[in-house]
Amino acid sequence: MTAPVDALDPVRVELLRAARASADSVRDRARAEVDETLRAARATAEQVLAQARDLGEGDGAAAAERERLRAVREAWAVELAARAEVYAELSTRVRAGVRRALAEGAVPRARLAETARAMLGTKARVSAVAGGGVTAEVPGRRVDLSADALADRALDRLGVRAETLWGPP
């Protein structure tokens, strides 16, 4: 006995392939930017530390520690901002890819409507969504199979694997 074939499998496979390719490209750019930012922040921190040592042993040590912590916080803030930018770019590209796939008929709107009705029942009111996909509603329940919702679900499924964008290759 074979398992039933999900009509969205080809879209998922293509989305994952496109997301991985896009993520690789974005990750490489982000790594280069983060590395350069960290190098600059460390160089600045080292300069500040050297100046602080010249100010005097007691006062210099306290000031140096404050500056080191500030530099570490600043570097972390820059890295977090770079990560957010990379993830936002990935999200934008995945959403565009899903919209394009739906516009090109990778999954016909009728198939999405069938899927929505299978989830909510035959009395579900199905509506087309600008940008591709459908939504369906019955009293008290709603299913969103729009291009953006499908893309967001694909990204959500990455879960902690999204952290590999910032880890070593």
MOWO-V956103 format. One record per run of one state. SS is the DSSP state (~ for helix, > for strand, _ for the rest). FROM is the first residue (numbers start at 1). TO is the last residue. If there is no record, write none. Layout:
BEGIN
ss = <SS | SS>
from = <FROM | FROM>
to = <TO | TO>
END
This chain:
BEGIN
ss = <_ | ~ | _ | ~ | _ | ~ | _ | > | _ | > | _ | > | ~ | _>
from = <1 | 9 | 56 | 57 | 104 | 109 | 121 | 125 | 129 | 133 | 139 | 141 | 147 | 166>
to = <8 | 55 | 56 | 103 | 108 | 120 | 124 | 128 | 132 | 138 | 140 | 146 | 165 | 169>
END
